[in-house]
Amino acid sequence: HYMTREGQMLADVSPRRYFCTACHVPQAEIKPLVENTFKDMSELGFKPAGSDQ
């Protein structure tokens, strides 16, 4: 988690490692401890910067 794709060591966690569930997924079919309440920006009504839409 502390190395770039090129093998360079970092002092902090690599930004590409912030999505823990990409590798660390539940290994059992159980109810999650915390409900996932993620909402995409498009669902919240925000427009992309510089967008006239």
The first five atom37 places (N, CA, C, CB, O) and aatype in JSON, in Angstrom:
{
  "aatype": [8, 18, 12, 16, 1, 6, 7, 5, 12, 10, 0, 3, 19, 15, 14, 1, 1, 18, 13, 4, 16, 0, 4, 8, 19, 14, 5, 0, 6, 9, 11, 14, 10, 19, 6, 2, 16, 13, 11, 3, 12, 15, 6, 10, 7, 13, 11, 14, 0, 7, 15, 3, 5],
  "atom_mask": [
    [1, 1, 1, 1, 1],
    [1, 1, 1, 1, 1],
    [1, 1, 1, 1, 1],
    [1, 1, 1, 1, 1],
    [1, 1, 1, 1, 1],
    [1, 1, 1, 1, 1],
    [1, 1, 1, 0, 1],
    [1, 1, 1, 1, 1],
    [1, 1, 1, 1, 1],
    [1, 1, 1, 1, 1],
    [1, 1, 1, 1, 1],
    [1, 1, 1, 1, 1],
    [1, 1, 1, 1, 1],
    [1, 1, 1, 1, 1],
    [1, 1, 1, 1, 1],
    [1, 1, 1, 1, 1],
    [1, 1, 1, 1, 1],
    [1, 1, 1, 1, 1],
    [1, 1, 1, 1, 1],
    [1, 1, 1, 1, 1],
    [1, 1, 1, 1, 1],
    [1, 1, 1, 1, 1],
    [1, 1, 1, 1, 1],
    [1, 1, 1, 1, 1],
    [1, 1, 1, 1, 1],
    [1, 1, 1, 1, 1],
    [1, 1, 1, 1, 1],
    [1, 1, 1, 1, 1],
    [1, 1, 1, 1, 1],
    [1, 1, 1, 1, 1],
    [1, 1, 1, 1, 1],
    [1, 1, 1, 1, 1],
    [1, 1, 1, 1, 1],
    [1, 1, 1, 1, 1],
    [1, 1, 1, 1, 1],
    [1, 1, 1, 1, 1],
    [1, 1, 1, 1, 1],
    [1, 1, 1, 1, 1],
    [1, 1, 1, 1, 1],
    [1, 1, 1, 1, 1],
    [1, 1, 1, 1, 1],
    [1, 1, 1, 1, 1],
    [1, 1, 1, 1, 1],
    [1, 1, 1, 1, 1],
    [1, 1, 1, 0, 1],
    [1, 1, 1, 1, 1],
    [1, 1, 1, 1, 1],
    [1, 1, 1, 1, 1],
    [1, 1, 1, 1, 1],
    [1, 1, 1, 0, 1],
    [1, 1, 1, 1, 1],
    [1, 1, 1, 1, 1],
    [1, 1, 1, 1, 1]
  ],
  "atom_positions": [
    [[0.81, -1.2, 0.0], [0.0, 0.0, 0.0], [0.85, 1.26, 0.0], [-0.92, 0.0, 1.19], [0.33, 2.36, -0.21]],
    [[2.12, 1.12, 0.23], [3.02, 2.28, 0.31], [3.99, 2.32, -0.87], [3.81, 2.25, 1.62], [5.12, 2.78, -0.73]],
    [[3.55, 1.84, -2.01], [4.42, 1.8, -3.18], [3.63, 2.19, -4.43], [5.03, 0.39, -3.35], [2.47, 1.82, -4.58]],
    [[4.28, 2.96, -5.32], [3.64, 3.34, -6.58], [3.71, 2.18, -7.55], [4.32, 4.59, -7.18], [4.34, 1.16, -7.28]],
    [[3.04, 2.33, -8.68], [3.09, 1.3, -9.72], [4.5, 1.07, -10.22], [2.19, 1.66, -10.88], [4.85, -0.02, -10.66]],
    [[5.31, 2.13, -10.15], [6.69, 2.04, -10.64], [7.64, 1.48, -9.58], [7.17, 3.41, -11.07], [8.84, 1.34, -9.84]],
    [[7.12, 1.15, -8.39], [7.95, 0.57, -7.35], [8.57, 1.58, -6.41], [0.0, 0.0, 0.0], [9.39, 1.2, -5.56]],
    [[8.21, 2.86, -6.52], [8.76, 3.89, -5.64], [8.05, 3.84, -4.29], [8.62, 5.31, -6.29], [6.82, 3.85, -4.23]],
    [[8.82, 3.79, -3.2], [8.24, 3.76, -1.86], [7.72, 5.14, -1.48], [9.28, 3.28, -0.84], [8.33, 6.15, -1.83]],
    [[6.6, 5.17, -0.78], [5.96, 6.41, -0.35], [5.93, 6.5, 1.17], [4.55, 6.52, -0.92], [5.99, 5.48, 1.85]],
    [[5.85, 7.72, 1.69], [5.74, 7.93, 3.14], [4.31, 7.69, 3.62], [6.2, 9.35, 3.51], [4.1, 7.34, 4.78]],
    [[3.34, 7.89, 2.73], [1.93, 7.7, 3.07], [1.31, 6.67, 2.13], [1.16, 9.04, 2.98], [1.95, 6.23, 1.17]],
    [[0.09, 6.3, 2.41], [-0.62, 5.34, 1.57], [-0.8, 5.92, 0.18], [-1.98, 4.96, 2.19], [-1.16, 7.09, 0.03]],
    [[-0.56, 5.12, -0.83], [-0.73, 5.54, -2.22], [-2.19, 5.92, -2.46], [-0.28, 4.42, -3.2], [-3.08, 5.19, -2.04]],
    [[-2.45, 7.06, -3.14], [-3.84, 7.47, -3.39], [-4.68, 6.42, -4.11], [-3.84, 8.73, -4.2], [-5.9, 6.39, -3.94]],
    [[-4.06, 5.56, -4.89], [-4.84, 4.53, -5.59], [-5.27, 3.41, -4.65], [-4.03, 3.95, -6.74], [-5.97, 2.5, -5.07]],
    [[-4.85, 3.46, -3.39], [-5.2, 2.41, -2.42], [-6.35, 2.81, -1.5], [-4.0, 2.06, -1.59], [-6.66, 2.08, -0.56]],
    [[-6.98, 3.96, -1.75], [-8.03, 4.41, -0.84], [-9.32, 3.61, -0.95], [-8.33, 5.85, -1.11], [-10.18, 3.72, -0.07]],
    [[-9.48, 2.83, -1.98], [-10.69, 2.05, -2.16], [-10.49, 0.67, -1.57], [-11.09, 1.97, -3.65], [-10.29, -0.3, -2.3]],
    [[-10.53, 0.57, -0.25], [-10.19, -0.65, 0.47], [-11.0, -1.86, 0.03], [-10.38, -0.44, 1.94], [-10.5, -2.98, 0.01]],
    [[-12.27, -1.61, -0.33], [-13.11, -2.76, -0.68], [-12.76, -3.36, -2.03], [-14.56, -2.35, -0.68], [-13.32, -4.39, -2.4]],
    [[-11.86, -2.74, -2.77], [-11.42, -3.34, -4.03], [-10.64, -4.63, -3.76], [-10.56, -2.34, -4.83], [-10.69, -5.56, -4.56]],
    [[-9.92, -4.68, -2.65], [-9.15, -5.87, -2.29], [-9.68, -6.54, -1.03], [-7.68, -5.5, -2.08], [-9.7, -7.77, -0.93]],
    [[-10.12, -5.74, -0.08], [-10.54, -6.24, 1.22], [-12.06, -6.37, 1.24], [-10.06, -5.31, 2.37], [-12.77, -5.5, 1.75]],
    [[-12.56, -7.45, 0.68], [-14.0, -7.65, 0.59], [-14.44, -8.69, 1.62], [-14.39, -8.1, -0.83], [-13.64, -9.54, 2.03]],
    [[-15.68, -8.62, 2.04], [-16.18, -9.61, 3.0], [-16.03, -11.02, 2.44], [-17.66, -9.33, 3.35], [-16.22, -11.26, 1.25]],
    [[-15.7, -11.95, 3.31], [-15.52, -13.34, 2.9], [-16.7, -14.21, 3.29], [-14.24, -13.89, 3.51], [-16.65, -15.43, 3.15]],
    [[-17.77, -13.58, 3.79], [-18.95, -14.34, 4.19], [-20.19, -13.6, 3.73], [-18.97, -14.56, 5.72], [-20.19, -12.37, 3.58]],
    [[-21.25, -14.34, 3.51], [-22.52, -13.74, 3.12], [-23.25, -13.29, 4.39], [-23.4, -14.75, 2.3], [-24.1, -14.01, 4.91]],
    [[-22.91, -12.1, 4.86], [-23.54, -11.55, 6.06], [-23.99, -10.13, 5.79], [-22.56, -11.6, 7.27], [-23.58, -9.51, 4.81]],
    [[-24.84, -9.62, 6.66], [-25.31, -8.25, 6.54], [-24.15, -7.31, 6.89], [-26.55, -7.99, 7.47], [-23.48, -7.53, 7.89]],
    [[-23.91, -6.27, 6.08], [-22.84, -5.31, 6.39], [-23.09, -4.63, 7.74], [-22.73, -4.25, 5.28], [-24.23, -4.39, 8.11]],
    [[-22.02, -4.32, 8.46], [-22.14, -3.64, 9.74], [-22.65, -2.21, 9.57], [-20.8, -3.63, 10.47], [-23.37, -1.69, 10.43]],
    [[-22.28, -1.58, 8.46], [-22.67, -0.21, 8.19], [-23.3, -0.16, 6.8], [-21.46, 0.78, 8.29], [-22.72, -0.67, 5.84]],
    [[-24.48, 0.44, 6.7], [-25.15, 0.55, 5.41], [-24.37, 1.46, 4.47], [-26.58, 1.07, 5.59], [-23.83, 2.48, 4.91]],
    [[-24.31, 1.11, 3.21], [-23.65, 1.94, 2.21], [-24.63, 3.01, 1.76], [-23.15, 1.09, 0.99], [-25.65, 2.71, 1.14]],
    [[-24.33, 4.27, 2.09], [-25.21, 5.38, 1.73], [-24.59, 6.26, 0.65], [-25.53, 6.23, 2.96], [-24.98, 7.42, 0.5]],
    [[-23.62, 5.72, -0.1], [-22.95, 6.49, -1.15], [-23.95, 6.97, -2.18], [-21.86, 5.65, -1.82], [-24.83, 6.21, -2.61]],
    [[-23.83, 8.23, -2.57], [-24.63, 8.8, -3.65], [-23.68, 9.49, -4.61], [-25.72, 9.79, -3.11], [-22.83, 10.28, -4.21]],
    [[-23.84, 9.2, -5.9], [-23.04, 9.84, -6.92], [-23.42, 11.31, -7.0], [-23.23, 9.15, -8.3], [-24.56, 11.68, -6.7]],
    [[-22.47, 12.15, -7.39], [-22.74, 13.58, -7.5], [-23.94, 13.86, -8.4], [-21.51, 14.31, -8.03], [-24.7, 14.79, -8.15]],
    [[-24.11, 13.06, -9.46], [-25.24, 13.28, -10.37], [-26.58, 13.05, -9.67], [-25.11, 12.36, -11.59], [-27.58, 13.65, -10.04]],
    [[-26.59, 12.18, -8.67], [-27.82, 11.92, -7.92], [-28.14, 13.07, -6.96], [-27.69, 10.62, -7.14], [-29.3, 13.25, -6.59]],
    [[-27.13, 13.84, -6.57], [-27.32, 14.93, -5.62], [-27.68, 16.24, -6.31], [-26.08, 15.11, -4.8], [-27.98, 17.22, -5.64]],
    [[-27.64, 16.26, -7.62], [-28.01, 17.45, -8.36], [-26.89, 18.43, -8.61], [0.0, 0.0, 0.0], [-27.13, 19.54, -9.07]],
    [[-25.65, 18.04, -8.32], [-24.51, 18.91, -8.59], [-24.12, 18.8, -10.05], [-23.31, 18.54, -7.68], [-24.22, 17.73, -10.65]],
    [[-23.69, 19.9, -10.62], [-23.24, 19.92, -12.01], [-21.72, 19.93, -12.04], [-23.81, 21.15, -12.77], [-21.1, 20.54, -11.18]],
    [[-21.11, 19.27, -13.02], [-19.64, 19.31, -13.14], [-19.15, 20.74, -13.32], [-19.18, 18.44, -14.34], [-19.82, 21.56, -13.94]],
    [[-17.99, 21.04, -12.77], [-17.4, 22.38, -12.9], [-17.26, 22.74, -14.37], [-16.03, 22.45, -12.19], [-16.8, 21.93, -15.17]],
    [[-17.64, 23.96, -14.73], [-17.53, 24.42, -16.1], [-18.65, 23.92, -17.0], [0.0, 0.0, 0.0], [-18.62, 24.13, -18.21]],
    [[-19.63, 23.26, -16.41], [-20.73, 22.71, -17.2], [-21.88, 23.71, -17.26], [-21.21, 21.37, -16.6], [-22.2, 24.36, -16.26]],
    [[-22.5, 23.82, -18.42], [-23.67, 24.68, -18.58], [-24.96, 23.87, -18.51], [-23.59, 25.43, -19.9], [-26.04, 24.41, -18.72]],
    [[-24.84, 22.6, -18.22], [-26.02, 21.72, -18.21], [-26.85, 21.94, -16.98], [-25.6, 20.25, -18.29], [-27.88, 21.28, -16.81]]
  ]
}
